[in-house]
Amino acid sequence: MADEIIKAFIASLNNGFSYAGEYTGHDGSVRLRCDTCGEIVSRSTSMLRKRKRIICPKCAGMYGRVC
């Protein structure tokens, strides 16, 4: 149930990332997949709640930009 909720929340952010698993709770972390290159990154859920910009390290290095 929690996975479906966090998946829908991440999709609603429309930030270039999708849910990749391992949601550990509201004070934990979650794994996200970059929609551009497929890189998996782990980010804190508080970062998502605050709607902070998520940067893919692979895309930032290859393209010099933020996803």
Protein Blocks (a to p, Z undefined) as FASTA:
>chain_A
ZZmmmmmmmmmnonopacebjpebjklccddddfklopacdddfklmmnopacddfklmm
mnopaZZ
